[in-house]
Amino acid sequence: MKTIADLKRALTVGVKVRTVSIYGVPKDTVRAVSKVQSNAVYLNGSMLDYPPASLCDFDGVNIKIYSEGHRDLTEAEKKIMSNEPSRRPENKERLQNEMLNDGSGLYWADKRYYKELNAEYLQGHDWTNGEKYDYNKQNVKSKKIKGDLILHYIIEK
């Protein structure tokens, strides 16, 4: 496998790429690189951000970009989440009172709690070190794990 640096060197202005699939849907479109930036390339006007290396495969011809993968919570993470200030029994009345106003007191207490434990990603608001809690799936979304193939390009020779 080649690196993201190799990919950046390969995608210069004028290079043509053929779209093989987008989100698993077959495509057959040829587009030319029209502009190059340090963080992205433009393919006939649309921008393609360079993905993290962990979410990309490049062999010199095929460019495959994946979505973030998911992983289950560890026991330590489950324990951290179950003990956040807004879930503690002693804060039940406070939580009910805060629901009647802006509710920000326990939000900030939770935020401090996660920060002190270096587990801000478990709050699910922001990415931290390539991870973020996914409330819908109740697991951790990670840029370190390949998920579904979302883009597949072939560099035309």
Order of alpha helices (4+ residues) and beta strands (2+ residues): alpha-beta-beta-beta-beta-beta-beta-alpha-alpha-alpha-beta-beta
